Amino acid sequence: MLLARLLLPLLVLLVALSPAHAAYPVKVVGVDDDLRANIEAYIGPREETDRMSWRALSRHVQEQAIAALQVLGYYRPVISISRTDARGDSGGTCLVTVDPGPPVRIAGVDVQLTDQAERPVLQAWIDENRPQRGAVFHHGQYEAFKTGLMQQALMRGYFKAAWQVQEVRVDIDALTADIHLALASGPRYRVGEVTINGEGIDHGLVARFPRFRSGDGYDATKIAELHRDLVRTSWFESVRIRAEPEEAVDLAVPVSVDYTMRKRNRIGIGAGASTDVGPRLQLQWEKPWLNSRGHSLSSYAEVSGVRSQVEASYLVPLTDPVTSQLAWTYGLQYEDLNDYSYWLTTAGIEHRKRLPSEWRVIRALELEQETDDFITFETRTTLLMPGVTFTRTDADGAPLITRGWRVTSEIKFAADALGSDADLVRATADGKAIYSLGERTRTIMRAGGGALWTPDLLDIPVSQRFFAGGDQSVRGYDYESISPLNAAGERIGGRYVATASLELDYRFTDRWMVAAFVDQGSVFDDAAPADVFTGAGAGVRWLSPIGPLRLDFAWGISLDDPAFNVHFYMGPEL
């Protein structure tokens, strides 16, 4: 006992004086970024490797590096592990030098569908996504292909699908891999009884929305489309669709649609501003559903120092309420600029159609009456104008769009023979595209044009003529200041317009961006523009929850005395 009491303090002292466990940070060299990143991920974080002895660390690094390379198709690597003792006994660096060697490449791909699988749909997916012969065998891509094929089968209603064969034969000597897959789909489930639950909208109207009927093959895509189409209407506060395979009876999946209605009245009051029209007040009143037939009413009013307007539309769903509606419209607009002012009253009927390609087509017949007041004279014109409009928008990202585009084109006409006070054909087209050049840089391109064919321009109301300039046109120039002039020096608008813009944005924080831009445009009466006006400048953007607020400082550099304008705008980018 006495000896133990004497030796115990000595042992404690020796342990305390012994060197701490050495740490060896791992460094991988000799491979590209993708291979190195995968090896480092397999080895694990430094917090784990620092707790290992050199012998354990070497064995761990060797095993994990081999596994990481095999996953990416490299089965014959040469791996060298060495220690650089830059700090003596206190540790060093574990240097992993890797020569991955030649990769294993796919020699054959055999994918079979058995049982009752709907071959055209699933086979088309297989043909588009199957691993390609000659490609490097990548375990992750192989697993993603298998998962994707199984998901496609389940989405088509093959809920008993199972793999009969799923194997890969790797010949390390020949550096080849052969893939063999066989999917037994089992029977396809069907759509069972479709029930609709809710009050406010006639169930027969809601029953027109599904793109399927009881007895059709189950298709999860069509179930999702039904939910999307119902949500797109203005009728419902919430929509819930239940279609659970576990509830199927004799392979028939019951589908239930449950909805709750929005409030009958929605009122919005807002304020905005832009350089073109200055501060403005806005009032919006909507009745999302007026009756059980799905009729709706929307109205909008805006008041500003330059332009004020009232718009209203009464919408009626047609036989296919998803894609086709009839709208009765009314509008009243007043605009007052230095050289002219006008009152415009419109009433019309529109057939609105959404095509399978997501293009929207509006066929319209509109009656317009406009009173124009120039400094020297006043005119009143009535036009009955049939027309058609095509538009489509496609965008990713919100509130900051990272990729997107919008295209709109319109053509309409009036004729004295149809009761109008003038003959004209008016066509316009404009587009805008946004593309990201990296994580923080975007380019925005915009172009537009229009043409007005008429025997006498002065017979045409001012609202139908073309002007340019302003924060949505050619920056650096006042709103609608680019225009041909009459003998009195008044801006009277032109027969043709063309504008273009190129902008580069850079986001330097999560909420702030800077921009540089060049705009060009012209309004003219002859076949070619006499003068092209160019504006250039820079701006800042603040990314609000509803979209960017834009402040631009622009110079109109085409004038003898270059103009300077500050443009402010808030609103959607597309």
Beta strands, then each sheet from edge to edge (+ up, - down):
strand 1: 26-29
strand 2: 78-84
strand 3: 93-99
strand 4: 105-114
strand 5: 162-171
strand 6: 176-184
strand 7: 190-197
strand 8: 236-242
strand 9: 252-261
strand 10: 266-274
strand 11: 278-287
strand 12: 296-304
strand 13: 307-317
strand 14: 324-336
strand 15: 340-354
strand 16: 360-374
strand 17: 378-396
strand 18: 403-414
strand 19: 424-436
strand 20: 441-453
strand 21: 496-507
strand 22: 512-524
strand 23: 533-544
strand 24: 547-556
strand 25: 563-570
sheet 1: 1+ 3+ 2-
sheet 2: 4+ 6+ 5-
sheet 3: 7+ 9+ 8-
sheet 4: 10+ 11- 12+ 13- 14+ 15- 16+ 17- 18+ 19- 20+ 21- 22+ 23- 24+ 25-
end
